């Protein structure tokens, strides 16, 4: 049996169970984008963070626009940026690290 991939390559990945619906939708959009292109959208997100001046919301980056076009969830500027930052984290650190960080208990006061 092979080990799970660094980032999800299929929506059938069992690790996606319980993921926030916005992030789940974003993952689906990245996978669709990768299938349509000759390059991996995960690698692109890893290697191309948004400009500090524009962030994700106001970026004119064509790859971000393609990913956004595949999202089914309607986003405000804030939820879009939050979703894209989560996708960037997965692209950089991997899905397992994302799940560990997202599910980590928060310290009590």
GUDRENKE-691095 format. One record per residue: residue number from 1; residue in three letters; x, y, z of N, C-alpha, C in turn. Coordinates in Angstrom, 1 decimal. Example, Ala and Ser with C-alpha at 12.3 -4.5 7.8 and 13.67 -1.06 7.14 Angstrom:
BEGIN
num_residuo_n_X_n_Y_n_Z_ca_X_ca_Y_ca_Z_c_X_c_Y_c_Z
1_ALA_13.2_-5.7_7.8_12.3_-4.5_7.8_13.2_-3.3_7.8 $
2_SER_12.8_-2.2_7.1_13.7_-1.1_7.1_12.9_0.0_7.9 $
% end
This chain:
BEGIN
num_residuo_n_X_n_Y_n_Z_ca_X_ca_Y_ca_Z_c_X_c_Y_c_Z
1_UNK_0.8_-1.2_0.0_0.0_0.0_0.0_0.9_1.2_0.0 $
2_UNK_0.6_2.2_-0.8_1.4_3.4_-0.9_1.0_4.4_0.2 $
3_UNK_2.0_5.2_0.5_1.7_6.3_1.5_0.9_7.4_0.9 $
4_UNK_0.2_8.1_1.7_-0.6_9.2_1.2_0.2_10.3_0.6 $
5_UNK_-0.3_11.0_-0.4_0.5_12.0_-1.1_0.6_13.3_-0.2 $
6_UNK_1.6_14.1_-0.5_1.9_15.3_0.3_0.6_16.2_0.3 $
7_UNK_0.0_16.4_-0.8_-1.2_17.2_-0.9_-2.2_16.3_-1.7 $
8_UNK_-3.5_16.6_-1.5_-4.5_15.7_-2.1_-4.5_15.9_-3.6 $
9_UNK_-4.6_14.7_-4.3_-4.7_14.7_-5.8_-6.1_14.2_-6.2 $
10_UNK_-6.9_13.8_-5.3_-8.3_13.4_-5.6_-9.2_13.7_-4.5 $
11_UNK_-10.4_14.0_-4.8_-11.4_14.3_-3.7_-11.8_13.0_-3.0 $
12_UNK_-11.3_11.8_-3.5_-11.6_10.6_-2.8_-10.6_10.3_-1.7 $
13_UNK_-9.7_11.2_-1.5_-8.7_11.1_-0.4_-9.4_11.1_1.0 $
14_UNK_-9.3_10.0_1.7_-10.0_9.9_3.0_-9.6_10.9_4.0 $
15_UNK_-8.5_11.6_3.9_-8.1_12.6_4.8_-8.9_13.8_4.7 $
16_UNK_-9.7_14.0_3.7_-10.5_15.2_3.5_-11.8_15.2_4.3 $
17_UNK_-12.1_14.0_4.9_-13.3_13.9_5.7_-13.2_14.9_6.9 $
18_UNK_-14.2_15.7_7.1_-14.2_16.7_8.3_-13.4_18.0_8.0 $
19_UNK_-12.9_18.2_6.8_-12.2_19.5_6.5_-13.3_20.5_6.3 $
20_UNK_-13.0_21.8_6.8_-13.9_22.9_6.6_-14.4_23.0_5.2 $
21_UNK_-15.7_23.3_5.0_-16.3_23.2_3.7_-15.7_24.2_2.7 $
22_UNK_-15.3_25.4_3.2_-14.6_26.3_2.3_-13.3_25.8_1.8 $
23_UNK_-12.5_25.2_2.7_-11.2_24.6_2.3_-11.4_23.4_1.4 $
24_UNK_-12.4_22.6_1.7_-12.8_21.4_0.9_-13.1_21.8_-0.5 $
25_UNK_-13.9_22.9_-0.7_-14.2_23.4_-2.0_-12.9_23.9_-2.7 $
26_UNK_-12.1_24.6_-1.9_-10.8_25.1_-2.5_-9.9_24.0_-3.0 $
27_UNK_-9.8_22.9_-2.2_-9.0_21.8_-2.6_-9.6_21.2_-3.9 $
28_UNK_-10.9_21.1_-4.0_-11.5_20.6_-5.2_-11.1_21.5_-6.4 $
29_UNK_-11.1_22.8_-6.2_-10.8_23.7_-7.2_-9.3_23.6_-7.7 $
30_UNK_-8.4_23.4_-6.7_-7.0_23.2_-7.1_-6.8_21.9_-7.9 $
31_UNK_-7.5_20.8_-7.4_-7.4_19.6_-8.2_-7.9_19.7_-9.6 $
32_UNK_-9.1_20.4_-9.8_-9.6_20.6_-11.1_-8.7_21.4_-12.0 $
33_UNK_-8.1_22.5_-11.3_-7.1_23.3_-12.1_-5.9_22.5_-12.5 $
34_UNK_-5.4_21.6_-11.7_-4.3_20.8_-12.0_-4.6_19.8_-13.2 $
35_UNK_-5.8_19.3_-13.1_-6.2_18.4_-14.2_-6.4_19.1_-15.6 $
36_UNK_-6.7_20.4_-15.6_-6.8_21.1_-16.8_-5.5_21.7_-17.3 $
37_UNK_-4.5_21.8_-16.5_-3.3_22.4_-16.9_-2.2_21.4_-17.0 $
38_UNK_-1.1_21.7_-17.6_0.0_20.8_-17.7_1.0_20.9_-16.5 $
39_UNK_0.7_21.8_-15.6_1.5_21.9_-14.4_0.6_21.8_-13.1 $
40_UNK_1.2_21.5_-12.0_0.5_21.2_-10.8_0.2_22.5_-10.1 $
41_UNK_-1.1_22.7_-9.9_-1.6_24.0_-9.2_-1.1_24.0_-7.7 $
42_UNK_-0.9_22.9_-7.1_-0.3_22.8_-5.7_1.1_23.4_-5.7 $
43_UNK_1.9_23.0_-6.7_3.3_23.5_-6.8_3.3_25.0_-7.1 $
44_UNK_2.3_25.4_-7.9_2.2_26.8_-8.2_1.9_27.6_-6.9 $
45_UNK_1.0_27.2_-6.1_0.6_27.9_-4.9_1.8_27.9_-3.9 $
46_UNK_2.5_26.8_-3.9_3.7_26.7_-3.1_4.8_27.8_-3.5 $
47_UNK_5.0_27.9_-4.8_6.1_28.7_-5.3_5.7_30.2_-5.6 $
48_UNK_4.4_30.5_-5.5_4.0_31.8_-5.9_3.0_32.4_-4.9 $
49_UNK_3.5_32.8_-3.7_2.6_33.5_-2.8_2.1_34.8_-3.4 $
50_UNK_0.9_35.3_-2.9_0.4_36.5_-3.5_1.3_37.7_-3.1 $
51_UNK_1.2_38.8_-3.8_1.9_40.0_-3.5_1.4_40.5_-2.1 $
52_UNK_2.3_41.0_-1.4_2.0_41.7_-0.1_1.1_42.9_-0.3 $
53_UNK_1.2_43.5_-1.4_0.4_44.7_-1.8_-1.1_44.3_-2.1 $
54_UNK_-1.3_43.2_-2.8_-2.6_42.9_-3.2_-3.3_41.7_-2.4 $
55_UNK_-2.4_40.8_-1.9_-3.0_39.6_-1.2_-3.6_38.8_-2.3 $
56_UNK_-4.5_37.8_-1.9_-5.2_37.0_-2.9_-6.3_37.7_-3.5 $
57_UNK_-7.1_38.5_-2.7_-8.3_39.1_-3.2_-8.2_40.0_-4.4 $
58_UNK_-7.1_40.8_-4.3_-7.0_41.8_-5.4_-5.8_41.5_-6.3 $
59_UNK_-5.4_40.3_-6.3_-4.3_39.8_-7.2_-4.8_39.7_-8.6 $
60_UNK_-3.9_40.0_-9.6_-4.3_39.8_-11.0_-3.6_38.6_-11.5 $
61_UNK_-3.1_37.7_-10.6_-2.5_36.5_-11.0_-3.5_35.6_-11.7 $
62_UNK_-3.2_35.2_-13.0_-4.1_34.4_-13.7_-4.4_33.0_-13.1 $
63_UNK_-3.4_32.4_-12.5_-3.6_31.1_-11.9_-4.6_31.1_-10.7 $
64_UNK_-4.5_32.2_-9.9_-5.4_32.4_-8.8_-6.8_32.6_-9.3 $
65_UNK_-6.9_33.3_-10.4_-8.3_33.5_-11.0_-8.8_32.2_-11.5 $
66_UNK_-8.0_31.3_-12.1_-8.5_30.0_-12.6_-9.0_29.1_-11.4 $
67_UNK_-8.2_29.1_-10.3_-8.6_28.3_-9.1_-9.9_28.9_-8.6 $
68_UNK_-10.0_30.2_-8.5_-11.2_30.9_-8.0_-12.4_30.5_-8.9 $
69_UNK_-12.2_30.4_-10.2_-13.2_30.1_-11.1_-13.8_28.7_-10.9 $
70_UNK_-13.0_27.8_-10.3_-13.5_26.4_-10.0_-14.1_26.3_-8.7 $
71_UNK_-14.1_27.3_-7.9_-14.7_27.2_-6.5_-16.2_27.3_-6.7 $
72_UNK_-16.9_26.5_-5.9_-18.4_26.5_-6.0_-19.0_27.4_-4.9 $
73_UNK_-18.2_27.6_-3.8_-18.7_28.4_-2.7_-18.5_29.9_-3.1 $
74_UNK_-19.6_30.7_-2.8_-19.5_32.2_-3.0_-18.7_32.7_-1.9 $
75_UNK_-17.7_33.6_-2.1_-16.8_34.1_-1.1_-16.9_35.6_-1.0 $
76_UNK_-16.8_36.1_0.3_-16.5_37.5_0.5_-15.0_37.6_0.3 $
77_UNK_-14.5_38.8_0.3_-13.0_39.0_0.2_-12.3_38.3_1.3 $
78_UNK_-12.8_38.4_2.5_-12.2_37.7_3.7_-12.2_36.2_3.6 $
79_UNK_-13.3_35.6_3.3_-13.4_34.1_3.2_-12.5_33.6_2.0 $
80_UNK_-12.5_34.3_0.9_-11.6_33.9_-0.2_-10.1_33.9_0.2 $
81_UNK_-9.7_35.0_0.9_-8.3_35.1_1.3_-8.0_34.0_2.3 $
82_UNK_-8.9_33.8_3.3_-8.7_32.8_4.3_-8.6_31.4_3.6 $
83_UNK_-9.5_31.1_2.7_-9.4_29.8_2.0_-8.1_29.7_1.2 $
84_UNK_-7.7_30.7_0.5_-6.5_30.6_-0.3_-5.3_30.5_0.6 $
85_UNK_-5.3_31.1_1.8_-4.2_31.0_2.7_-4.1_29.5_3.3 $
86_UNK_-5.3_28.9_3.5_-5.3_27.5_3.9_-4.7_26.6_2.8 $
87_UNK_-5.1_26.9_1.6_-4.6_26.1_0.4_-3.1_26.3_0.3 $
88_UNK_-2.6_27.5_0.5_-1.2_27.8_0.5_-0.5_27.0_1.6 $
89_UNK_-1.1_26.9_2.7_-0.5_26.1_3.8_-0.4_24.7_3.4 $
90_UNK_-1.4_24.1_2.8_-1.4_22.7_2.4_-0.3_22.5_1.3 $
91_UNK_-0.2_23.5_0.4_0.8_23.4_-0.7_2.2_23.4_-0.1 $
92_UNK_2.4_24.2_0.9_3.7_24.3_1.5_4.1_23.3_2.5 $
93_UNK_3.1_22.9_3.4_3.4_22.0_4.5_2.8_20.6_4.3 $
94_UNK_1.9_20.4_3.4_1.3_19.1_3.2_-0.1_19.0_3.9 $
95_UNK_-0.9_18.1_3.4_-2.2_17.9_4.0_-2.2_17.4_5.4 $
96_UNK_-1.3_16.5_5.7_-1.2_15.9_7.1_-0.9_17.0_8.1 $
97_UNK_0.1_17.9_7.7_0.5_18.9_8.6_-0.7_19.9_8.8 $
98_UNK_-1.4_20.2_7.7_-2.6_21.0_7.8_-3.6_20.5_8.8 $
99_UNK_-3.9_19.2_8.6_-4.9_18.6_9.5_-4.5_18.6_10.9 $
100_UNK_-3.2_18.3_11.2_-2.7_18.4_12.6_-2.8_19.8_13.1 $
101_UNK_-2.5_20.8_12.3_-2.6_22.2_12.8_-4.0_22.6_13.0 $
102_UNK_-4.9_22.3_12.1_-6.3_22.7_12.1_-7.0_22.0_13.2 $
103_UNK_-6.6_20.8_13.6_-7.3_20.1_14.6_-6.6_20.1_16.0 $
104_UNK_-5.5_20.9_16.1_-4.8_21.0_17.3_-5.6_21.7_18.4 $
105_UNK_-5.6_21.2_19.6_-6.4_21.9_20.6_-5.8_23.3_20.9 $
106_UNK_-6.7_24.2_21.2_-6.2_25.6_21.5_-5.9_25.7_23.0 $
107_UNK_-4.9_26.4_23.3_-4.5_26.5_24.7_-5.7_27.2_25.5 $
108_UNK_-5.9_26.8_26.7_-6.9_27.5_27.5_-6.2_28.6_28.3 $
109_UNK_-7.0_29.6_28.7_-6.4_30.7_29.4_-6.1_30.4_30.8 $
% end
